[in-house]
Amino acid sequence: MRHAKSDWKNGSLSDFQRSLTKQGIRDLETMGAYMALRRIKPDLILSTAALRGQLTADGLAKKTGYTLPVQYMSELYLTEPEMHINILSLQDDTYESIFLVGHNPALSELANIFQSENFTKFPTLGILAITLEIDSWEEIKEYHKGKIDFFIFPKQFKYYIPGQIRASLK
């Protein structure tokens, strides 16, 4: 998943220090509510160490009931998709579902490695769930195509938010 919409207003902050916009926070609430409604909960969350990624990961963790510490990694900040693959390959095989929070263009490129659709741009807070037929995370280095479970992003909810999601929003 890509981080929520980030704030560019404070020019004195570095890219790494940028926070979320009000819209990004609202989108995070909506997307988190959707995931909670569908009972989507990760076994592990790996996130970029950039502030906007940390806030996104923390918000989704809270909404989905994830209670373990989120692992913030500077290696996921503006890197190549191969780094993401290497990081995933090192994860313990007891984890079946991993949320990976990062940045474009690496996420679009990673999405194109693991499935057949053409992702030219991963929208902010876009969430792509892919099932990979692997028995060990180490196999991810050689495995290339999986099955898309779902792809959602905030603009899908711009004009219509289902009542169950709306009821869980603040």
N, C-alpha and C positions, 0 to 999 in steps of 0.2 A: 504494500500500500504506500501511496505517496502521502507526505505530510499535508496537513490542512493549509488553507490559504494563509500566506505569511504577510506580515506587515512591513512595508517599505518606508513608512513615514519618518522614522528617526534615522536620518542620514549619518549620525555619528556612530551607529552600531555597525559592526561587521556583519557580513552575510551569515556567519555562524551564530550570531547573537540575536538574529531577528525573531520576533515573537509571532503570534497569530493575530489576524484581524478579528473584528467582531463577527464578521461573516464566517470566518474560519472556525471560530468557536461554536457558532450556531450549526454549521455544517457537521462539526464533530459530534454535537449532541444528536443530530438526526441520524447520522451514519451509525453511531454507537447504539442508538435505540433500535435501529434496524437489525443490527447484529445480535443484540440482546434478545429481541423478539424471535429471531431465528435460532437462538441458543448456540450461537457461534462463539466458542471460547477457545483460545489457544492454549497449548501446553507450554509455550515459550514465546516471549516477545523480544525480538532483537531490533534495536532502533539506532538510527544515526544519532550522534551526540549533539548535533545542532539543536538549538533551543526549540525551534518549530517542530522538529521531529520528536523531541522529548515530550513536548506538550501534547502532541498527537497521540503518541504511544500511551502516555499516562491517562489521557481522556478515554481512549478505547479500552484500556485495561480496567478502568473503573466501571465503565458501562457494561462490559462483558463479565465482570466478576472475577477477573484474573487477579490472583493474590500474591504471586511470586514477584520478586524484583524484576523490573524491566532491565535488560542489559543494553546500556548505551555504549555505542562503539564509534570511535572517531574513524575507524576503517570504513564505515558506511557513509561517510560524508564525501560527496562529490567524487565518487570513484568509478571504476569500470565494473561491468556486470561480472567479470571473472572473479573479482574480490568477493562479491556476494555469494557466488557459487562456492568459493573456497571456504568462506565462513560457514555456510550451510553444511558443507561436507564434514566439518569438524564437530557438529552437534551430536549429542548423545542420542542413541537410537530409541531411548524411551520416549522421546518427543515425537508425537505423530503429527501435530499441527503447530506450525511456527508462523507467527506474524512477523513480517519483515517491513520495517518502516524506513523509507529512504527518499531519494531524490531522482528527478529526471536529469539527464537522459538515461541514466543507468537502468532505471526501472522499466522504461519502455524497451530497452535493448534486452533486458533480462526476460521480460514477458515474451518477446519474440523468440528467444531461445527455447523457452519451455512450452510453447503452444503454437498453433498454426495460424491464428488470426494475425492481422498486421496492426500492431499498436504503434502509431506514429507519435502519439503524445499521450502520456499518462496524466489525466487531469488531477488537480489538487484534490486530495483525499479520495482519489480513485482506489477502489479495493478490488483486486483481482484474486480470486481463489482458484488454484490449480491443484488437481490431484495428480500425484506422480506415482507410478507403479514401481516403487523401490522398497527394498527391505532394510536398507541402511542409508543414512544421510551421505555416507562416503560415495555411494553409487551415483549421487547427483552430478558428479564430475563427468560421467559418461552418458548420463541419461538426458535426452533432449526434448521429448514431446510428452506433454501430459494432457489431461482433460480439464477444460474450464468448468468449474462448478458454478461460478457466477462472476459478473463484473458489474459493480455499482459505483456511482459517483454522485455527488450532491446535486448536480443540475437535473438529475432524474426526478428529484423530489421538489423542484422549484415551484411547480404549479399544483401538485397534488401530493400530500403526505397522508398515507393511510391512517385511519383513526387510531389504530393500536399504537402506531409510532407517535402520533401527535399527543396521545394521552400520556406518554412517558416523558415528553419534553417538559422543561421547566416553564 
